[in-house]
Amino acid sequence: MKSLLILLLLLSASVEASEIKPFRTDGCSVFPDGTLEKQELWFDCCQAHDYAYWKGGTYTQRELADQELKKCVTQTGTEEVALLMLLGVRVGGTPFLPTPFRWGYGWPYLRGYKALTNEERDAIERAERSN
């Protein structure tokens, strides 16, 4: 029983980690960063979206980040692409898949949806300063 309790404490500590990996972006992940003519047309939109996903947070924050991505891509004149991207991130960005582009990917896997703690905000600030 004691070893089970220790194991559970270790597992919860990894999910509640207060250190975040350095921010990295791969642009639009498994989607092109732009068109053949303008190869980085949406890259800035995707980079901002990746930053929000790196930090993670609540379900509502994820919805807002996804809507901001759609708005940004729509402003490039490609509304159909924006809708396709929105569908992709809503399906593929869940924090419950072990992907490198999931919601909250800067934190250990299985953080899920929850508000950032003060300790986590401090870790984000430290990571930003070191970049």
C-alpha positions as a printed NumPy array, in Angstrom:
array([[  0.   ,   0.   ,   0.   ],
       [  2.823,   2.397,   0.881],
       [  4.555,   1.832,  -2.488],
       [  1.263,   2.492,  -4.308],
       [  0.883,   5.782,  -2.462],
       [  4.447,   6.788,  -3.372],
       [  3.817,   5.886,  -7.017],
       [  0.641,   7.982,  -7.089],
       [  2.47 ,  10.933,  -5.548],
       [  5.231,  10.674,  -8.147],
       [  2.718,  10.525, -10.988],
       [  0.781,  13.523,  -9.72 ],
       [  4.021,  15.472,  -9.283],
       [  4.913,  14.949, -12.938],
       [  1.5  ,  16.204, -14.067],
       [  1.738,  19.213, -11.738],
       [  5.284,  20.1  , -12.802],
       [  6.161,  23.752, -12.446],
       [  8.755,  23.805, -15.228],
       [  7.787,  24.243, -18.819],
       [  9.867,  23.195, -21.812],
       [ 11.319,  26.054, -23.874],
       [  8.879,  27.417, -26.446],
       [  9.228,  25.971, -29.905],
       [  7.047,  26.209, -32.963],
       [  6.831,  24.105, -36.081],
       [  4.592,  26.607, -37.811],
       [  1.327,  25.063, -38.886],
       [  2.279,  21.564, -37.643],
       [  0.891,  19.019, -40.108],
       [ -0.553,  21.743, -42.352],
       [  1.271,  23.93 , -44.91 ],
       [  2.495,  27.314, -43.657],
       [  1.061,  28.976, -46.776],
       [  0.328,  28.565, -50.447],
       [  2.734,  27.581, -53.203],
       [  3.011,  31.255, -54.18 ],
       [  3.242,  32.614, -50.609],
       [  4.821,  29.786, -48.642],
       [  4.608,  31.472, -45.224],
       [  1.226,  33.166, -45.652],
       [ -0.225,  31.739, -42.408],
       [  3.022,  31.108, -40.531],
       [  2.63 ,  34.063, -38.143],
       [ -0.93 ,  32.958, -37.356],
       [  0.279,  29.449, -36.569],
       [  3.205,  30.706, -34.494],
       [  0.86 ,  32.766, -32.289],
       [ -1.446,  29.754, -32.024],
       [  1.484,  27.506, -31.076],
       [  2.439,  29.954, -28.315],
       [ -1.052,  29.708, -26.817],
       [ -0.969,  25.903, -27.117],
       [  2.497,  25.728, -25.539],
       [  1.226,  27.534, -22.436],
       [ -2.062,  25.655, -22.22 ],
       [ -4.785,  26.535, -19.746],
       [ -8.531,  26.092, -19.672],
       [-10.85 ,  24.675, -22.31 ],
       [-12.23 ,  28.177, -22.899],
       [ -8.709,  29.524, -23.479],
       [ -8.153,  26.814, -26.076],
       [-11.405,  27.708, -27.832],
       [-10.323,  31.364, -27.913],
       [ -6.874,  30.464, -29.29 ],
       [ -8.487,  28.376, -32.026],
       [-10.898,  31.181, -32.946],
       [ -7.973,  33.636, -33.074],
       [ -6.183,  31.284, -35.483],
       [ -9.281,  31.156, -37.685],
       [ -9.615,  34.95 , -37.604],
       [ -5.942,  35.484, -38.437],
       [ -5.953,  33.037, -41.349],
       [ -9.242,  34.482, -42.643],
       [ -7.583,  37.918, -42.734],
       [ -5.073,  36.548, -45.249],
       [ -7.992,  36.171, -47.664],
       [ -8.341,  32.419, -47.309],
       [-11.56 ,  31.805, -45.389],
       [-11.92 ,  28.2  , -46.601],
       [ -8.402,  27.41 , -45.375],
       [ -9.206,  29.041, -42.04 ],
       [-12.244,  26.799, -41.59 ],
       [-10.217,  23.713, -42.499],
       [ -7.492,  24.685, -40.024],
       [-10.076,  25.308, -37.297],
       [-11.494,  21.826, -37.83 ],
       [ -7.998,  20.334, -37.697],
       [ -6.97 ,  22.025, -34.456],
       [-10.28 ,  21.282, -32.76 ],
       [ -9.861,  17.571, -33.514],
       [ -6.078,  17.179, -33.322],
       [ -5.182,  19.657, -30.578],
       [ -6.795,  17.887, -27.656],
       [ -4.538,  17.65 , -24.603],
       [ -5.387,  13.965, -24.268],
       [ -3.363,  12.807, -27.289],
       [  0.412,  12.48 , -26.809],
       [  1.205,  14.698, -29.794],
       [  3.918,  17.372, -29.893],
       [  1.258,  19.968, -30.838],
       [ -1.414,  19.195, -28.213],
       [ -2.948,  21.845, -25.94 ],
       [ -0.39 ,  22.561, -23.209],
       [  2.481,  20.832, -25.043],
       [  5.056,  22.753, -23.04 ],
       [  4.011,  20.859, -19.906],
       [  4.281,  17.145, -19.175],
       [  1.683,  14.991, -20.913],
       [ -1.776,  14.736, -19.331],
       [ -1.937,  18.212, -17.804],
       [ -5.349,  18.532, -19.429],
       [ -7.515,  21.623, -19.144],
       [ -7.074,  23.8  , -16.099],
       [ -6.18 ,  27.363, -15.282],
       [ -2.505,  28.161, -15.024],
       [ -1.295,  28.44 , -11.454],
       [  0.874,  31.312, -10.256],
       [  3.784,  28.869, -10.14 ],
       [  3.171,  27.895, -13.784],
       [  2.898,  31.542, -14.858],
       [  6.263,  32.159, -13.175],
       [  7.727,  29.184, -15.088],
       [  6.391,  30.629, -18.359],
       [  8.   ,  33.991, -17.581],
       [ 11.327,  32.284, -16.799],
       [ 11.148,  30.351, -20.073],
       [ 10.35 ,  33.53 , -22.02 ],
       [ 13.316,  35.348, -20.494],
       [ 15.682,  32.5  , -21.361],
       [ 14.636,  32.451, -25.058]])
